[in-house]
């Protein structure tokens, strides 16, 4: 089961819901509650107002793209992953979803693509493994 963790406004079109695995959603909810408790007791810093985002600035507002990039660079340097771009996580997510058997349309929606073609053209390298697994599964059902 997944739960919505927030919304994203694409460059055009409607706002879409982002989903996260239930276990991770519960972890984030616990962290948000702990954060709210610290903020309520004055531990949130001057000017803090809870605007709702799980990942927020020091005053509680949504992260701006530049701030997110700065935080990402610090986190990856600390982890020794200087080669890893933030956008690489998007590609990994799509590849893992396909490799785990997600329907291509689900991957399309997760990535925010409006058409299936860009999704399939970009992630077609995952398909041979998926095709092999599907053929083997059918053969097992038919022939034991």
C-alpha positions in Angstrom: 0.0 0.0 0.0 1.3 3.5 -0.8 0.3 6.8 0.6 0.5 10.3 -0.8 3.4 12.3 0.6 2.9 15.5 -1.2 2.1 17.1 -4.5 4.2 18.3 -7.4 3.3 21.0 -9.8 4.7 20.1 -13.2 5.6 22.9 -15.7 2.2 22.4 -17.3 -0.9 20.5 -16.3 -2.6 19.6 -13.0 -0.9 19.0 -9.7 0.0 15.4 -9.1 0.2 13.3 -6.0 3.6 11.7 -5.2 3.4 8.3 -3.5 5.7 6.6 -1.1 5.7 3.1 0.4 3.7 2.8 3.5 6.7 2.0 5.7 8.6 5.1 4.6 5.4 7.2 4.9 5.2 6.1 8.6 8.8 7.0 9.2 8.3 10.4 7.6 5.2 11.0 9.6 7.1 10.2 12.9 9.9 12.6 11.9 7.3 15.3 11.0 5.6 14.9 14.3 8.9 15.1 16.2 9.8 18.2 14.2 6.4 19.8 15.0 7.0 19.0 18.7 10.4 20.7 18.6 9.0 23.7 16.7 6.1 24.0 19.2 8.4 24.2 22.1 10.6 26.9 20.5 13.2 24.5 19.1 12.4 25.4 15.5 14.3 28.6 15.3 13.1 32.2 15.0 10.5 32.8 12.4 9.4 29.2 12.1 5.9 28.6 10.9 4.6 25.1 10.0 3.6 25.3 6.3 3.3 21.5 6.0 6.2 20.3 3.9 8.1 17.3 5.3 11.3 18.7 3.9 11.4 22.4 4.8 13.6 25.4 5.1 14.7 26.7 8.5 11.4 28.8 8.6 9.1 25.9 7.5 8.5 26.8 3.9 9.0 24.5 0.9 12.5 24.1 -0.3 13.5 26.1 -3.4 15.3 24.2 -6.1 18.6 25.9 -5.3 18.4 25.0 -1.6 17.5 21.4 -2.5 20.6 21.2 -4.8 22.8 22.6 -2.1 21.5 20.0 0.4 21.9 17.3 -2.1 25.6 18.2 -2.8 26.4 18.2 0.9 24.6 14.8 1.5 26.3 13.1 -1.4 29.8 14.5 -0.5 29.3 13.2 3.1 28.4 9.8 1.7 31.3 9.8 -0.8 29.0 9.8 -3.8 30.2 12.9 -5.6 29.5 11.3 -9.0 25.8 10.8 -8.2 23.5 13.4 -9.6 20.1 14.1 -8.1 18.5 13.3 -11.5 20.1 9.9 -11.4 17.7 8.9 -8.6 14.8 9.6 -10.9 16.3 7.2 -13.5 17.0 4.6 -10.9 13.4 4.8 -9.6 12.0 4.3 -13.1 14.4 1.4 -13.8 13.6 -0.3 -10.5 9.9 0.1 -10.9 10.0 -1.6 -14.4 12.4 -4.3 -13.2 10.0 -5.1 -10.3 7.1 -5.5 -12.7 5.4 -2.2 -12.5 3.2 -1.4 -15.4 4.8 1.1 -17.8 1.8 3.4 -17.4 2.4 3.4 -13.6 6.1 4.4 -14.2 4.9 7.1 -16.7 2.6 8.6 -14.0 5.3 8.4 -11.3 7.7 10.3 -13.5 5.0 12.9 -14.5 5.2 12.1 -18.2 2.1 13.0 -20.1 2.7 10.3 -22.8 4.0 6.7 -22.6 6.5 7.2 -25.4 9.2 9.2 -23.6 9.0 6.7 -20.7 9.5 3.7 -22.9 12.1 5.3 -25.1 14.2 6.3 -22.1 13.8 3.1 -20.1 13.7 0.4 -22.9 17.0 -1.0 -21.7 15.1 -2.6 -18.7 12.6 -4.3 -21.0 14.7 -7.3 -22.2 15.0 -8.6 -18.6 11.3 -8.0 -18.0 10.5 -9.8 -21.3 12.7 -12.8 -20.3 11.0 -13.1 -16.9 7.5 -12.9 -18.5 8.3 -15.6 -21.1 9.8 -17.8 -18.4 6.7 -17.3 -16.1 4.3 -18.2 -19.0 6.4 -21.3 -19.9 6.4 -22.4 -16.2 2.6 -22.1 -16.1 2.1 -23.9 -19.4 4.7 -26.6 -19.1 5.4 -26.9 -15.4 
